[in-house]
Amino acid sequence: MESPKISSPGQDGLAIVNRRHYDRVYYFSQILALFIFILVIIWLVEHLGGIGFDKPSQTFNFHPLFMPC
């Protein structure tokens, strides 16, 4: 009968070296998502009449605004 395998902290694939790469990719993706969110807001305001509840077309503009989230 085999004993159950116990995972030690160094065996999970997120060693110190890999953790640095993970952090860089994570922060880069967060900055990129913020940039895309800002670009979508600018696009909605400049070309599609903004966002709001006054007209049905403005109400639909919430959809592309929240899609990158």
Buried (B, 14 or more C-beta within 10 A) or exposed (E): EEEEEEEEEEEEEEEEEEEEEEEEEEEEEEEEEEEEBEEBBEEBEEEEEBBEEEEEEBEEBEEBBEEEE
